Amino acid sequence: QIGVKYLDQEDQEVRGMPSSITDYAQVRVEYETLPGWQEDISKCRTFEELPPNCQAYVLRVQDLLGGPRIRWIGVGSGRADIIEFIC
């Protein structure tokens, strides 16, 4: 799931940080659900080696951010376990 929007009690989009902790506690997240993947991605070193659903997830996040803003994709717990993503 990807959190795509924050909404207040009246279902109005919240575009900034609420001014009080009480207001913040009332905010809920609207999610978009995408298909997942079961494949091990820890050995992937290029975007093309990622499973198709993983590629779609990354591209959807990038789309939601408004353009090519993703630079690295973590594929494991080590410092070197990243894919440099240049779109």
Beta strands, then each sheet from edge to edge (+ up, - down):
strand 1: 2-7
strand 2: 28-32
strand 3: 72-74
strand 4: 82-84
sheet 1: 1+ 2-
sheet 2: 3+ 4-
end
